Amino acid sequence: PVWMSLQGSFSDQSQDAGIRNVHISNLTAIGVGKPNVASLIQGSVDRPIENILLSNITIQSVSEGTKDMVDNPVPERVGDPIELPNCYGMYCRYIKDLEMHNIRFSKPDKDERPALICENIDHLQMESVRSMNESDQQAILLRDVKILKKFSTGSAEN
C-alpha cells in the first residue's frame, strides 16, 4: 500500500533527487502480503527521505512469516517490492523526521514477524501505533533511532 524508495536510475542521475514533505492519511489496505509484500519507506545513507507524516492508516496483512525472517537483510537498493520482508506491515529506513499517528496493523496469528521495523531514523515520533493482535510479542522493532517520542504504542493489550 505504501512504497517510497529513493533508489533506481532517476536518483543515480540527479544529485538533487529526493523525497520530501509527504503526508499520507486515511488509508486502509486489506489483503496485504500477496505474495509477502510489506510497505516500504527507504531513503539512502547519503540521501535520507525527509519529513514524512503518516496518519490514520490501517494495514491488514494476510501473509505469514517466521521469526528467522526478522534479521534478513533488506538490500540497500530496492527496486521491486520485497518478496520476503522481515516484517508484515511496514519497513522504514534512512528517514529524517518520520511522524506516525493512529497506525493499526493486523495479521494472521501464525505470523511471527513484527508489524513495524524502523532502522536508521533521525527523529521518530509515534502516537497510537500498534498491532491489533494480542499475540504480537514484539509489534514494533526499532534499530538505530536517534530521537524517539512515543505515546501509546505496542500491541493491542498495551
Secondary structure by P-SEA (a helix, b strand, c coil): cbbbbcccaaaaacccccccccccccccccccccccccbbbbbcccccccbbbbcbbbbbbccccccccccccccccccccccccccccbbbccccbbbbcbbbbbbccccccccbbbccccbbbbccccccccccccccccccccbbbbcccccccc
